Amino acid sequence: MTTRRVLFLFLFSSVIGFSLAWSKDKKTVYLKASSVKVSSFDDTPGWAPEPNPKAVVDGNMKTRWASKAEDNQWVLINFGRTKTIDKVILCWERAFSPSYSLSVSDNAKTWKKIYVKKRSQGGIETIGLASVKARYLRLDMLTRFNPGWGVSLWEIECYGPKDKNPKDKPLSKVFSWRTSPASGGDLVLEEEDPLPGVGVITPEEFHAGINYTSWHNSDYAADTSDRILSEITKKNIRHIAILTTWYQKTAESTDIKPQSPKSGSNFDSPADEAVGHAINRSHALGMKVMLKPHVDVEDGTYRGDFYVESDDWFVSYKKFILHYARLAQKYNCEMFCVGTELKGTTTWDRDKQWRGIIEAVRAVYTGPLTYAANWDEYEQIEFWDALDYIGIDAYFPLTDSYSPSKKQLMAGWEKRADDIKEWLNKKKLTQPVLFTELGYPSVDGANVQPWIGISEKTDRKEQADCYEASYQVLTKRDWFRGFYWWHYLPNDQPMQEDLRIRSKPAEKVMSRWNKKMKKK
């Protein structure tokens, strides 16, 4: 029987779970806020939550408040009337405050400090207080865990004795979907027994796939991820590429390592237990899995922009990729990707090193292999004959128009498809081609630079038209075997006008075509 992870603790990264074990105290009530004020809001594009100060008291562990990137931030809660408080729970996002204080007031002018913390580690902090009466509670956050971030909270929960707060109710009566308060600690991950795979991928099979992406330790193991995986199968998705990432410090580094959640970085490496859970969950839902490891650079350099001058990098890379090849074999992944967009390492003079890596992977993993070459990289690679599929991250520019017609988009794809066919013939390559990544932001000009977009003006129709043109042209080519669209996240982050398609018109285009291709 599969060993499920023990989810009795609270996950405080980008996905939040709830406590399963809680001793319900009928003498304690939740102190509902009347209004909230905050010092500032984060305005970072793409990552900032909705600027809503009440996000910290709405009972919803999927909404949060985040400040601008400065010290001395605050949250002020107005209860509307005097209440007796004896416990406060702070549910920090990753951007926590190491030093903070709590103060109370009857008039929001004169304040009494009731609690001071100087060395917080973040997460979920339960603060027991001597009973104090107050109408206002203020959290003053003096410092920030990461100087590049502000501070951010999922929730502030205040509690008090029922006999001193007769008009207040238990948490479950205030928020019907909540059964327990947040409890301190991390999501505890346990290794699961592998589930059987869905079945062998055949050479003729059309891959109706997406990239499933996380850059955090436990996201893939959370209940929210399970729910989203269930949701996407209803979009006729039958293949999933699960992303996992290790890091090197700079473009010149030769040491590739997993990133710890305690490193202070914006991102970390998914835990093997979490990856294993996501693979198992995908298999249980009937999806075939490609494990797709990435290497990223901590300083933000694009992975395709570093050039390897030492064999030491390949020694480290081999250790990294074999770690995941063994994981893919253990969890019965139907496919494995040996690398992604490492343009500076796949030049002709490094062909021998890559063939050695592929040979080593085949010694521990028995399924089909691909490499995910960037759209401006695939023609330089010499080792395609050693792989089962040619993988292209196909962010090809299609036109130079901000408002292209479907006919123009299709013409752009016809040219790109002709180029690929000509290259296949020239190189005498017979392997089928997969687009291991492809996506378009939902903005004007998405087709001009698909990897970023060139406008801030929303245009979900152009995104959907790009999807339609891709299917219309490529599904007619005999060398083409399918898409892994970029991308879905395992959480409920607010939707941005980026390459994600969840709940956008492009998702309907994808679902319709996936259903159509299943019948062929």
PAFI-101253 format. One record per residue (C-alpha): x, y, z; residue number from 0. Coordinates in steps of 0.5 Angstrom, whole numbers, plus 2048, in hexadecimal, padded with zeros to 3 digits. Layout:
% residues N
<pt u="X" v="Y" w="Z" num="NUM"/>
...
This chain:
% residues 520
<pt u="800" v="800" w="800" num="0"/>
<pt u="802" v="807" w="7FE" num="1"/>
<pt u="805" v="80B" w="804" num="2"/>
<pt u="802" v="811" w="804" num="3"/>
<pt u="805" v="818" w="807" num="4"/>
<pt u="803" v="81A" w="80E" num="5"/>
<pt u="800" v="820" w="80D" num="6"/>
<pt u="7FF" v="822" w="814" num="7"/>
<pt u="803" v="828" w="814" num="8"/>
<pt u="802" v="82F" w="810" num="9"/>
<pt u="806" v="830" w="80A" num="10"/>
<pt u="808" v="838" w="80A" num="11"/>
<pt u="80B" v="838" w="803" num="12"/>
<pt u="807" v="83A" w="7FD" num="13"/>
<pt u="802" v="835" w="7FE" num="14"/>
<pt u="7FE" v="834" w="805" num="15"/>
<pt u="7FB" v="82E" w="808" num="16"/>
<pt u="7F7" v="82D" w="80E" num="17"/>
<pt u="7F8" v="82A" w="815" num="18"/>
<pt u="7F5" v="823" w="815" num="19"/>
<pt u="7F6" v="822" w="81D" num="20"/>
<pt u="7F3" v="827" w="821" num="21"/>
<pt u="7F0" v="827" w="828" num="22"/>
<pt u="7EA" v="82B" w="827" num="23"/>
<pt u="7E9" v="830" w="82D" num="24"/>
<pt u="7E2" v="832" w="82E" num="25"/>
<pt u="7E4" v="837" w="833" num="26"/>
<pt u="7E8" v="83B" w="82E" num="27"/>
<pt u="7E5" v="83F" w="828" num="28"/>
<pt u="7E8" v="843" w="822" num="29"/>
<pt u="7E8" v="84A" w="823" num="30"/>
<pt u="7E6" v="84D" w="81C" num="31"/>
<pt u="7E9" v="853" w="819" num="32"/>
<pt u="7E4" v="859" w="817" num="33"/>
<pt u="7EA" v="85D" w="813" num="34"/>
<pt u="7F1" v="85C" w="811" num="35"/>
<pt u="7F6" v="861" w="80F" num="36"/>
<pt u="7FD" v="860" w="80D" num="37"/>
<pt u="804" v="864" w="80C" num="38"/>
<pt u="805" v="863" w="804" num="39"/>
<pt u="804" v="85E" w="7FF" num="40"/>
<pt u="808" v="85A" w="7FA" num="41"/>
<pt u="808" v="85C" w="7F3" num="42"/>
<pt u="80D" v="857" w="7F0" num="43"/>
<pt u="809" v="855" w="7E9" num="44"/>
<pt u="808" v="84D" w="7E9" num="45"/>
<pt u="809" v="84C" w="7F0" num="46"/>
<pt u="805" v="851" w="7F4" num="47"/>
<pt u="7FE" v="84F" w="7F7" num="48"/>
<pt u="7F8" v="853" w="7F7" num="49"/>
<pt u="7F9" v="859" w="7FB" num="50"/>
<pt u="7F4" v="857" w="800" num="51"/>
<pt u="7F6" v="859" w="807" num="52"/>
<pt u="7F0" v="854" w="80A" num="53"/>
<pt u="7F3" v="84E" w="806" num="54"/>
<pt u="7F7" v="84D" w="80D" num="55"/>
<pt u="7F0" v="84C" w="811" num="56"/>
<pt u="7EC" v="849" w="80B" num="57"/>
<pt u="7ED" v="842" w="80E" num="58"/>
<pt u="7EF" v="840" w="807" num="59"/>
<pt u="7F6" v="83D" w="807" num="60"/>
<pt u="7F7" v="83E" w="800" num="61"/>
<pt u="7F7" v="845" w="800" num="62"/>
<pt u="7FC" v="84A" w="803" num="63"/>
<pt u="7FF" v="851" w="804" num="64"/>
<pt u="806" v="853" w="802" num="65"/>
<pt u="809" v="859" w="803" num="66"/>
<pt u="80E" v="85D" w="7FF" num="67"/>
<pt u="816" v="85C" w="800" num="68"/>
<pt u="817" v="860" w="806" num="69"/>
<pt u="818" v="85F" w="80E" num="70"/>
<pt u="813" v="861" w="813" num="71"/>
<pt u="80D" v="85F" w="810" num="72"/>
<pt u="806" v="85E" w="814" num="73"/>
<pt u="7FF" v="85B" w="814" num="74"/>
<pt u="7FA" v="85E" w="819" num="75"/>
<pt u="7F4" v="85A" w="81A" num="76"/>
<pt u="7ED" v="85E" w="81D" num="77"/>
<pt u="7E8" v="859" w="820" num="78"/>
<pt u="7E3" v="85E" w="820" num="79"/>
<pt u="7E2" v="85E" w="828" num="80"/>
<pt u="7E6" v="85C" w="82E" num="81"/>
<pt u="7E8" v="854" w="82E" num="82"/>
<pt u="7EC" v="850" w="833" num="83"/>
<pt u="7F2" v="84D" w="82F" num="84"/>
<pt u="7F6" v="847" w="832" num="85"/>
<pt u="7F9" v="844" w="82B" num="86"/>
<pt u="7FC" v="846" w="825" num="87"/>
<pt u="7FE" v="842" w="81F" num="88"/>
<pt u="802" v="845" w="819" num="89"/>
<pt u="802" v="841" w="813" num="90"/>
<pt u="808" v="844" w="80F" num="91"/>
<pt u="80A" v="843" w="808" num="92"/>
<pt u="811" v="841" w="806" num="93"/>
<pt u="812" v="849" w="807" num="94"/>
<pt u="812" v="849" w="80E" num="95"/>
<pt u="814" v="84E" w="813" num="96"/>
<pt u="81A" v="84C" w="818" num="97"/>
<pt u="818" v="851" w="81D" num="98"/>
<pt u="812" v="854" w="81F" num="99"/>
<pt u="80D" v="856" w="824" num="100"/>
<pt u="806" v="856" w="826" num="101"/>
<pt u="802" v="85C" w="829" num="102"/>
<pt u="7FB" v="85E" w="82B" num="103"/>
<pt u="7F7" v="864" w="82C" num="104"/>
<pt u="7F0" v="867" w="82E" num="105"/>
<pt u="7F0" v="86D" w="829" num="106"/>
<pt u="7F6" v="86B" w="824" num="107"/>
<pt u="7FA" v="871" w="826" num="108"/>
<pt u="7FD" v="86E" w="82D" num="109"/>
<pt u="800" v="867" w="82D" num="110"/>
<pt u="802" v="862" w="832" num="111"/>
<pt u="807" v="85D" w="82F" num="112"/>
<pt u="805" v="856" w="832" num="113"/>
<pt u="80A" v="852" w="82E" num="114"/>
<pt u="811" v="852" w="82B" num="115"/>
<pt u="815" v="84D" w="826" num="116"/>
<pt u="81C" v="84E" w="824" num="117"/>
<pt u="81E" v="848" w="821" num="118"/>
<pt u="818" v="845" w="81D" num="119"/>
<pt u="819" v="83F" w="818" num="120"/>
<pt u="812" v="840" w="814" num="121"/>
<pt u="80D" v="83B" w="813" num="122"/>
<pt u="807" v="83B" w="818" num="123"/>
<pt u="808" v="83E" w="81E" num="124"/>
<pt u="803" v="83D" w="824" num="125"/>
<pt u="804" v="843" w="829" num="126"/>
<pt u="801" v="841" w="830" num="127"/>
<pt u="7FF" v="848" w="834" num="128"/>
<pt u="7FD" v="84A" w="83B" num="129"/>
<pt u="7F6" v="84C" w="839" num="130"/>
<pt u="7F5" v="853" w="837" num="131"/>
<pt u="7EF" v="858" w="835" num="132"/>
<pt u="7F0" v="85C" w="82F" num="133"/>
<pt u="7EC" v="85E" w="829" num="134"/>
<pt u="7F2" v="85F" w="824" num="135"/>
<pt u="7F8" v="85A" w="823" num="136"/>
<pt u="7FF" v="85C" w="820" num="137"/>
<pt u="804" v="858" w="81D" num="138"/>
<pt u="80A" v="85C" w="81C" num="139"/>
<pt u="810" v="858" w="817" num="140"/>
<pt u="816" v="85B" w="818" num="141"/>
<pt u="81B" v="857" w="814" num="142"/>
<pt u="81A" v="853" w="80E" num="143"/>
<pt u="81D" v="84C" w="80D" num="144"/>
<pt u="81F" v="84D" w="805" num="145"/>
<pt u="821" v="854" w="804" num="146"/>
<pt u="81F" v="853" w="7FD" num="147"/>
<pt u="818" v="852" w="7FF" num="148"/>
<pt u="813" v="856" w="803" num="149"/>
<pt u="80F" v="852" w="809" num="150"/>
<pt u="809" v="84D" w="807" num="151"/>
<pt u="803" v="84A" w="80C" num="152"/>
<pt u="7FE" v="845" w="80A" num="153"/>
<pt u="7FA" v="846" w="810" num="154"/>
<pt u="7FA" v="849" w="817" num="155"/>
<pt u="7F5" v="845" w="81B" num="156"/>
<pt u="7F3" v="848" w="822" num="157"/>
<pt u="7EF" v="844" w="828" num="158"/>
<pt u="7ED" v="845" w="82E" num="159"/>
<pt u="7E8" v="842" w="834" num="160"/>
<pt u="7E1" v="841" w="832" num="161"/>
<pt u="7DF" v="844" w="839" num="162"/>
<pt u="7E2" v="84A" w="838" num="163"/>
<pt u="7E0" v="84B" w="831" num="164"/>
<pt u="7D9" v="849" w="831" num="165"/>
<pt u="7D7" v="84C" w="82A" num="166"/>
<pt u="7DD" v="848" w="826" num="167"/>
<pt u="7DC" v="841" w="823" num="168"/>
<pt u="7E1" v="83B" w="822" num="169"/>
<pt u="7E5" v="83B" w="81C" num="170"/>
<pt u="7E1" v="836" w="818" num="171"/>
<pt u="7DB" v="83A" w="819" num="172"/>
<pt u="7DE" v="840" w="817" num="173"/>
<pt u="7E1" v="83D" w="811" num="174"/>
<pt u="7DD" v="837" w="80F" num="175"/>
<pt u="7E3" v="834" w="80B" num="176"/>
<pt u="7E8" v="834" w="811" num="177"/>
<pt u="7E8" v="82E" w="816" num="178"/>
<pt u="7EE" v="830" w="81A" num="179"/>
<pt u="7F3" v="836" w="81B" num="180"/>
<pt u="7FA" v="836" w="818" num="181"/>
<pt u="7FF" v="832" w="81B" num="182"/>
<pt u="806" v="833" w="81B" num="183"/>
<pt u="80C" v="82F" w="817" num="184"/>
<pt u="80D" v="82D" w="810" num="185"/>
<pt u="809" v="828" w="80C" num="186"/>
<pt u="80D" v="821" w="80E" num="187"/>
<pt u="80E" v="81D" w="808" num="188"/>
<pt u="80F" v="816" w="808" num="189"/>
<pt u="811" v="811" w="802" num="190"/>
<pt u="80C" v="80E" w="7FE" num="191"/>
<pt u="80C" v="807" w="7FB" num="192"/>
<pt u="80C" v="808" w="7F4" num="193"/>
<pt u="805" v="807" w="7F0" num="194"/>
<pt u="805" v="803" w="7E9" num="195"/>
<pt u="806" v="807" w="7E3" num="196"/>
<pt u="800" v="808" w="7DE" num="197"/>
<pt u="803" v="805" w="7D8" num="198"/>
<pt u="809" v="805" w="7D3" num="199"/>
<pt u="809" v="80B" w="7CF" num="200"/>
<pt u="809" v="809" w="7C8" num="201"/>
<pt u="80D" v="80C" w="7C2" num="202"/>
<pt u="806" v="80E" w="7BE" num="203"/>
<pt u="803" v="811" w="7C5" num="204"/>
<pt u="801" v="818" w="7C5" num="205"/>
<pt u="803" v="81B" w="7CB" num="206"/>
<pt u="7FD" v="820" w="7CE" num="207"/>
<pt u="802" v="823" w="7D3" num="208"/>
<pt u="803" v="829" w="7D8" num="209"/>
<pt u="809" v="82B" w="7DC" num="210"/>
<pt u="808" v="82A" w="7E4" num="211"/>
<pt u="80D" v="82F" w="7E7" num="212"/>
<pt u="80F" v="831" w="7EE" num="213"/>
<pt u="815" v="834" w="7F1" num="214"/>
<pt u="813" v="832" w="7F8" num="215"/>
<pt u="815" v="82D" w="7FD" num="216"/>
<pt u="80E" v="82A" w="7FF" num="217"/>
<pt u="809" v="82D" w="7FA" num="218"/>
<pt u="808" v="826" w="7F6" num="219"/>
<pt u="806" v="822" w="7FC" num="220"/>
<pt u="801" v="827" w="7FE" num="221"/>
<pt u="7F9" v="826" w="7FE" num="222"/>
<pt u="7F9" v="82C" w="7F9" num="223"/>
<pt u="7FD" v="829" w="7F4" num="224"/>
<pt u="7F9" v="822" w="7F5" num="225"/>
<pt u="7F3" v="826" w="7F3" num="226"/>
<pt u="7F6" v="82A" w="7ED" num="227"/>
<pt u="7F9" v="823" w="7EA" num="228"/>
<pt u="7F1" v="821" w="7EA" num="229"/>
<pt u="7EF" v="827" w="7E7" num="230"/>
<pt u="7F4" v="827" w="7E1" num="231"/>
<pt u="7F2" v="820" w="7DF" num="232"/>
<pt u="7EB" v="823" w="7DE" num="233"/>
<pt u="7EE" v="827" w="7D8" num="234"/>
<pt u="7F0" v="820" w="7D5" num="235"/>
<pt u="7F7" v="821" w="7D7" num="236"/>
<pt u="7FA" v="81A" w="7D6" num="237"/>
<pt u="802" v="81B" w="7D7" num="238"/>
<pt u="805" v="81F" w="7DC" num="239"/>
<pt u="80D" v="822" w="7DD" num="240"/>
<pt u="80E" v="823" w="7E4" num="241"/>
<pt u="814" v="828" w="7E5" num="242"/>
<pt u="819" v="828" w="7EB" num="243"/>
<pt u="81F" v="82C" w="7EB" num="244"/>
<pt u="826" v="82C" w="7EE" num="245"/>
<pt u="82A" v="833" w="7EE" num="246"/>
<pt u="831" v="835" w="7ED" num="247"/>
<pt u="834" v="83C" w="7F0" num="248"/>
<pt u="836" v="83F" w="7EA" num="249"/>
<pt u="837" v="83E" w="7E2" num="250"/>
<pt u="83E" v="83C" w="7E3" num="251"/>
<pt u="83D" v="837" w="7E9" num="252"/>
<pt u="83E" v="830" w="7E8" num="253"/>
<pt u="83A" v="82D" w="7EE" num="254"/>
<pt u="833" v="82C" w="7EE" num="255"/>
<pt u="82F" v="82B" w="7F4" num="256"/>
<pt u="828" v="82A" w="7F7" num="257"/>
<pt u="826" v="831" w="7FA" num="258"/>
<pt u="823" v="830" w="801" num="259"/>
<pt u="81D" v="834" w="804" num="260"/>
<pt u="821" v="837" w="809" num="261"/>
<pt u="826" v="83A" w="804" num="262"/>
<pt u="822" v="841" w="804" num="263"/>
<pt u="822" v="840" w="7FC" num="264"/>
<pt u="81B" v="842" w="7F9" num="265"/>
<pt u="81B" v="83B" w="7F6" num="266"/>
<pt u="81D" v="834" w="7F9" num="267"/>
<pt u="81D" v="82D" w="7F6" num="268"/>
<pt u="817" v="829" w="7F6" num="269"/>
<pt u="818" v="823" w="7FB" num="270"/>
<pt u="819" v="81C" w="7F8" num="271"/>
<pt u="813" v="81A" w="7FD" num="272"/>
<pt u="80F" v="81F" w="7FA" num="273"/>
<pt u="811" v="81E" w="7F3" num="274"/>
<pt u="80F" v="816" w="7F4" num="275"/>
<pt u="808" v="818" w="7F7" num="276"/>
<pt u="807" v="81C" w="7F1" num="277"/>
<pt u="809" v="817" w="7EC" num="278"/>
<pt u="804" v="812" w="7F0" num="279"/>
<pt u="7FF" v="817" w="7F0" num="280"/>
<pt u="7FF" v="818" w="7E8" num="281"/>
<pt u="800" v="810" w="7E7" num="282"/>
<pt u="7F9" v="80F" w="7EB" num="283"/>
<pt u="7F6" v="814" w="7E7" num="284"/>
<pt u="7F8" v="811" w="7E1" num="285"/>
<pt u="7FD" v="815" w="7DE" num="286"/>
<pt u="804" v="813" w="7DB" num="287"/>
<pt u="80A" v="817" w="7DF" num="288"/>
<pt u="810" v="81A" w="7DC" num="289"/>
<pt u="815" v="81C" w="7E1" num="290"/>
<pt u="818" v="822" w="7DF" num="291"/>
<pt u="81E" v="824" w="7E3" num="292"/>
<pt u="821" v="82B" w="7E2" num="293"/>
<pt u="827" v="82F" w="7E4" num="294"/>
<pt u="826" v="836" w="7E6" num="295"/>
<pt u="82B" v="83C" w="7E8" num="296"/>
<pt u="82B" v="83F" w="7EF" num="297"/>
<pt u="82D" v="846" w="7ED" num="298"/>
<pt u="827" v="846" w="7E7" num="299"/>
<pt u="82B" v="844" w="7E1" num="300"/>
<pt u="827" v="841" w="7DC" num="301"/>
<pt u="82A" v="839" w="7DC" num="302"/>
<pt u="82B" v="83A" w="7D4" num="303"/>
<pt u="830" v="840" w="7D5" num="304"/>
<pt u="835" v="83C" w="7D9" num="305"/>
<pt u="83B" v="839" w="7D5" num="306"/>
<pt u="83F" v="833" w="7D8" num="307"/>
<pt u="846" v="833" w="7D8" num="308"/>
<pt u="848" v="82D" w="7DD" num="309"/>
<pt u="846" v="826" w="7DD" num="310"/>
<pt u="845" v="827" w="7E4" num="311"/>
<pt u="83E" v="82A" w="7E2" num="312"/>
<pt u="83C" v="823" w="7DF" num="313"/>
<pt u="83E" v="81F" w="7E5" num="314"/>
<pt u="839" v="823" w="7E9" num="315"/>
<pt u="834" v="823" w="7E4" num="316"/>
<pt u="834" v="81B" w="7E3" num="317"/>
<pt u="833" v="81B" w="7EB" num="318"/>
<pt u="82D" v="81F" w="7EA" num="319"/>
<pt u="82A" v="81C" w="7E4" num="320"/>
<pt u="82B" v="815" w="7E7" num="321"/>
<pt u="828" v="817" w="7ED" num="322"/>
<pt u="822" v="818" w="7EA" num="323"/>
<pt u="822" v="812" w="7E5" num="324"/>
<pt u="822" v="80E" w="7EA" num="325"/>
<pt u="81C" v="811" w="7ED" num="326"/>
<pt u="819" v="811" w="7E7" num="327"/>
<pt u="81A" v="809" w="7E6" num="328"/>
<pt u="818" v="808" w="7EE" num="329"/>
<pt u="811" v="80C" w="7EC" num="330"/>
<pt u="810" v="809" w="7E6" num="331"/>
<pt u="810" v="80F" w="7E2" num="332"/>
<pt u="80E" v="80E" w="7DA" num="333"/>
<pt u="814" v="813" w="7D8" num="334"/>
<pt u="81A" v="816" w="7DA" num="335"/>
<pt u="81D" v="81D" w="7D8" num="336"/>
<pt u="825" v="81D" w="7D8" num="337"/>
<pt u="825" v="824" w="7D8" num="338"/>
<pt u="822" v="82B" w="7D6" num="339"/>
<pt u="824" v="831" w="7D2" num="340"/>
<pt u="82C" v="830" w="7D4" num="341"/>
<pt u="82E" v="834" w="7CE" num="342"/>
<pt u="835" v="835" w="7D0" num="343"/>
<pt u="836" v="82E" w="7D2" num="344"/>
<pt u="834" v="82B" w="7CB" num="345"/>
<pt u="838" v="82D" w="7C6" num="346"/>
<pt u="83C" v="828" w="7C2" num="347"/>
<pt u="842" v="828" w="7C6" num="348"/>
<pt u="83E" v="825" w="7CC" num="349"/>
<pt u="83B" v="820" w="7C8" num="350"/>
<pt u="83F" v="81A" w="7CB" num="351"/>
<pt u="83D" v="81D" w="7D2" num="352"/>
<pt u="836" v="81D" w="7D1" num="353"/>
<pt u="836" v="816" w="7CE" num="354"/>
<pt u="839" v="813" w="7D4" num="355"/>
<pt u="834" v="816" w="7D8" num="356"/>
<pt u="82E" v="813" w="7D4" num="357"/>
<pt u="832" v="80D" w="7D4" num="358"/>
<pt u="832" v="80D" w="7DC" num="359"/>
<pt u="82B" v="80F" w="7DC" num="360"/>
<pt u="829" v="809" w="7D8" num="361"/>
<pt u="82C" v="805" w="7DD" num="362"/>
<pt u="828" v="807" w="7E3" num="363"/>
<pt u="821" v="809" w="7DF" num="364"/>
<pt u="81E" v="804" w="7DA" num="365"/>
<pt u="819" v="809" w="7D7" num="366"/>
<pt u="819" v="80D" w="7D1" num="367"/>
<pt u="81E" v="813" w="7D1" num="368"/>
<pt u="81D" v="81A" w="7CE" num="369"/>
<pt u="821" v="821" w="7CF" num="370"/>
<pt u="81D" v="828" w="7CF" num="371"/>
<pt u="821" v="82C" w="7CA" num="372"/>
<pt u="820" v="834" w="7CA" num="373"/>
<pt u="81D" v="836" w="7C3" num="374"/>
<pt u="823" v="839" w="7C2" num="375"/>
<pt u="828" v="833" w="7C4" num="376"/>
<pt u="825" v="82D" w="7C1" num="377"/>
<pt u="829" v="82D" w="7BA" num="378"/>
<pt u="82F" v="82D" w="7BE" num="379"/>
<pt u="82E" v="827" w="7C1" num="380"/>
<pt u="832" v="821" w="7BF" num="381"/>
<pt u="830" v="81B" w="7C4" num="382"/>
<pt u="828" v="81B" w="7C1" num="383"/>
<pt u="82A" v="814" w="7BF" num="384"/>
<pt u="82B" v="812" w="7C6" num="385"/>
<pt u="824" v="814" w="7C8" num="386"/>
<pt u="81D" v="811" w="7C7" num="387"/>
<pt u="81A" v="818" w="7C6" num="388"/>
<pt u="81C" v="81E" w="7C3" num="389"/>
<pt u="81A" v="823" w="7C8" num="390"/>
<pt u="819" v="82B" w="7C6" num="391"/>
<pt u="817" v="830" w="7CB" num="392"/>
<pt u="813" v="834" w="7C5" num="393"/>
<pt u="813" v="83B" w="7C7" num="394"/>
<pt u="814" v="83D" w="7C0" num="395"/>
<pt u="812" v="844" w="7BE" num="396"/>
<pt u="80C" v="844" w="7B9" num="397"/>
<pt u="80B" v="84B" w="7B6" num="398"/>
<pt u="80D" v="852" w="7B8" num="399"/>
<pt u="806" v="854" w="7B9" num="400"/>
<pt u="802" v="856" w="7BF" num="401"/>
<pt u="7FB" v="854" w="7BD" num="402"/>
<pt u="7FC" v="84E" w="7B8" num="403"/>
<pt u="7F7" v="84A" w="7B4" num="404"/>
<pt u="7F6" v="843" w="7B5" num="405"/>
<pt u="7F8" v="842" w="7AE" num="406"/>
<pt u="7FF" v="846" w="7AF" num="407"/>
<pt u="800" v="842" w="7B5" num="408"/>
<pt u="7FF" v="83B" w="7B1" num="409"/>
<pt u="804" v="83E" w="7AC" num="410"/>
<pt u="809" v="83F" w="7B1" num="411"/>
<pt u="808" v="838" w="7B4" num="412"/>
<pt u="808" v="835" w="7AD" num="413"/>
<pt u="80F" v="839" w="7AC" num="414"/>
<pt u="812" v="836" w="7B2" num="415"/>
<pt u="80F" v="82F" w="7B1" num="416"/>
<pt u="812" v="82F" w="7AA" num="417"/>
<pt u="819" v="831" w="7AD" num="418"/>
<pt u="819" v="82B" w="7B2" num="419"/>
<pt u="817" v="826" w="7AD" num="420"/>
<pt u="81D" v="829" w="7A8" num="421"/>
<pt u="822" v="828" w="7AE" num="422"/>
<pt u="81F" v="821" w="7B0" num="423"/>
<pt u="820" v="81F" w="7A8" num="424"/>
<pt u="827" v="822" w="7A8" num="425"/>
<pt u="829" v="81F" w="7AE" num="426"/>
<pt u="826" v="818" w="7AD" num="427"/>
<pt u="822" v="818" w="7B3" num="428"/>
<pt u="81C" v="814" w="7B4" num="429"/>
<pt u="81A" v="815" w="7BB" num="430"/>
<pt u="814" v="818" w="7BC" num="431"/>
<pt u="814" v="81F" w="7BF" num="432"/>
<pt u="810" v="821" w="7C5" num="433"/>
<pt u="80F" v="829" w="7C7" num="434"/>
<pt u="812" v="828" w="7CF" num="435"/>
<pt u="810" v="82F" w="7D0" num="436"/>
<pt u="80C" v="834" w="7CC" num="437"/>
<pt u="807" v="83A" w="7CF" num="438"/>
<pt u="805" v="841" w="7CE" num="439"/>
<pt u="804" v="846" w="7D3" num="440"/>
<pt u="7FD" v="849" w="7D2" num="441"/>
<pt u="7FF" v="850" w="7D0" num="442"/>
<pt u="7FF" v="854" w="7C9" num="443"/>
<pt u="805" v="851" w="7C5" num="444"/>
<pt u="806" v="84B" w="7C9" num="445"/>
<pt u="808" v="847" w="7C2" num="446"/>
<pt u="80D" v="84C" w="7C1" num="447"/>
<pt u="811" v="84A" w="7C7" num="448"/>
<pt u="80D" v="844" w="7CA" num="449"/>
<pt u="812" v="843" w="7D0" num="450"/>
<pt u="811" v="84A" w="7D3" num="451"/>
<pt u="80C" v="84E" w="7CF" num="452"/>
<pt u="80D" v="855" w="7CD" num="453"/>
<pt u="807" v="859" w="7CF" num="454"/>
<pt u="803" v="85A" w="7D6" num="455"/>
<pt u="7FD" v="85A" w="7D2" num="456"/>
<pt u="7F8" v="854" w="7D4" num="457"/>
<pt u="7F7" v="850" w="7CE" num="458"/>
<pt u="7F4" v="849" w="7D0" num="459"/>
<pt u="7F1" v="848" w="7C9" num="460"/>
<pt u="7F8" v="849" w="7C6" num="461"/>
<pt u="7FB" v="843" w="7CA" num="462"/>
<pt u="7F5" v="83F" w="7C8" num="463"/>
<pt u="7F6" v="840" w="7C1" num="464"/>
<pt u="7FD" v="83E" w="7C2" num="465"/>
<pt u="7FB" v="838" w="7C5" num="466"/>
<pt u="7F6" v="837" w="7BF" num="467"/>
<pt u="7FB" v="838" w="7BA" num="468"/>
<pt u="800" v="833" w="7BD" num="469"/>
<pt u="7FB" v="82E" w="7BD" num="470"/>
<pt u="7F8" v="82F" w="7B6" num="471"/>
<pt u="7FF" v="82F" w="7B3" num="472"/>
<pt u="803" v="82A" w="7B7" num="473"/>
<pt u="7FE" v="824" w="7B8" num="474"/>
<pt u="7FF" v="823" w="7B0" num="475"/>
<pt u="806" v="822" w="7B0" num="476"/>
<pt u="808" v="81B" w="7B0" num="477"/>
<pt u="80F" v="81C" w="7B5" num="478"/>
<pt u="80B" v="820" w="7BA" num="479"/>
<pt u="809" v="81C" w="7C0" num="480"/>
<pt u="806" v="821" w="7C5" num="481"/>
<pt u="806" v="827" w="7CA" num="482"/>
<pt u="808" v="828" w="7D1" num="483"/>
<pt u="805" v="82F" w="7D2" num="484"/>
<pt u="808" v="834" w="7D7" num="485"/>
<pt u="806" v="834" w="7DC" num="486"/>
<pt u="801" v="832" w="7E3" num="487"/>
<pt u="803" v="833" w="7EA" num="488"/>
<pt u="801" v="82F" w="7F0" num="489"/>
<pt u="7FE" v="835" w="7F3" num="490"/>
<pt u="7F9" v="83A" w="7F3" num="491"/>
<pt u="7FD" v="840" w="7F2" num="492"/>
<pt u="7F9" v="846" w="7EF" num="493"/>
<pt u="7F9" v="845" w="7E7" num="494"/>
<pt u="7FD" v="84A" w="7E3" num="495"/>
<pt u="7FE" v="84C" w="7DC" num="496"/>
<pt u="804" v="847" w="7DB" num="497"/>
<pt u="805" v="840" w="7D8" num="498"/>
<pt u="800" v="83D" w="7DC" num="499"/>
<pt u="7F9" v="83B" w="7D9" num="500"/>
<pt u="7F5" v="838" w="7DF" num="501"/>
<pt u="7EE" v="83B" w="7DE" num="502"/>
<pt u="7F0" v="83F" w="7D8" num="503"/>
<pt u="7ED" v="83E" w="7D1" num="504"/>
<pt u="7F3" v="83A" w="7CF" num="505"/>
<pt u="7F2" v="835" w="7D4" num="506"/>
<pt u="7EB" v="833" w="7D0" num="507"/>
<pt u="7EF" v="833" w="7C9" num="508"/>
<pt u="7F4" v="82E" w="7CC" num="509"/>
<pt u="7EF" v="82A" w="7CF" num="510"/>
<pt u="7EB" v="829" w="7C9" num="511"/>
<pt u="7F1" v="827" w="7C5" num="512"/>
<pt u="7F3" v="822" w="7CA" num="513"/>
<pt u="7EC" v="81F" w="7CA" num="514"/>
<pt u="7ED" v="81F" w="7C2" num="515"/>
<pt u="7F4" v="81C" w="7C2" num="516"/>
<pt u="7F2" v="816" w="7C7" num="517"/>
<pt u="7ED" v="814" w="7C1" num="518"/>
<pt u="7F2" v="813" w="7BC" num="519"/>
